[in-house]
């Protein structure tokens, strides 16, 4: 996890990991008041740099298809849309 601090307040963060095969970005968040200031791009750059230092060759993430603003953000950062099927199952007890 990487965080961006401004006056001891977290204004941005990225959660990332490794599943044994590829690096994953789990979540990037930037306070609305701090968006469009390059913080998200800086977090991606730092994540990429950390991944390269561990010799990872691929970084992946998932975005809800209807979230076009975030899809555009990642595309500008060099990520490409891939055709995949994402599946989930609720684990609630009925």
Secondary structure, 3 states (H helix, E strand, C coil): CEEEEECCEEEEEEEEEECCCCEEEEEEEECHHHCCCCHHHHHHHHHHHHHHHCCCCCEECCCCCCCHHHHHHHHHCCCCCCCCCCCCCCCCCC
